[in-house]
């Protein structure tokens, strides 16, 4: 992915080197959704349906001493800020065409653990978006874990991770996130999981829409970039992660979608760039057509 000379977003917070003392990743579910992109690092047997939990404790972040970064990490920070800047430009224009105003999110860089408006979380939960403060959170070590544990490297795969979380922000601004969460609270666990899958697939679709316009504007994405992103989508499907962790999958517990579904909706966004209701997962009716 070619980003040379591109601007960097100013909507960021650097909390690296700060600690909340958290021992487990938790997030708010009472009126706020913390969306987890990736939750089975290290081959554990964590149940995806149990990621979203009630916030049990609130802790203030404290500096743990001067944080020493590396040139490689600083390059990742710059990359993330450039990708975020691109999403700002794309979604500002898309919202303008829809007669709406886009308010960009803030990206927060952290190490080990962090406190958000959705509660405290450790890096084990992966990148996430919190609608309570309209921020997306990432421990940059996640990118290395993508490569070593999921064989999902490449610049555009990393950009897809950021664009997916921005996709949840788009859902939030459009009122979809709140509406869907309200439905989830009134639904059975099975139906709530199905709705969660739709939120995740929609965020994948929105990530693709961003990629479509990014490439139209700058010719910055080639076929190998798209292969990297599709490969990443394949390796973060619920079925893939559960089979990797425990040797089998439990479809009734899926909350993010299968590998095939995630690849399908990311690819559709990348090739269509459309925002009409007929072009992304809806929240009504039959769930078999995803």
Secondary structure by P-SEA (a helix, b strand, c coil): cccccbbbbccccccccccccccbbbbbccccccccccccccccccccccccccccbbbbbbbccbbbbcaaaaaaaaaaaaaaaaaaaaaaaaaaaacbbbbbbbbbbbccccccccccccccccccccccccbbbbccaaaaaaaaccccccaaaaaaaaaaaaaaaaaaaaaaaaaaaaaaaaccaaaaaaaaaaaaaaaaaaaaaaaaaaaaacccccaaaaaaaaaaaaaacaaaaaaaccccccccccccccaaaaaaaaaaaacccccccccccccccccccc
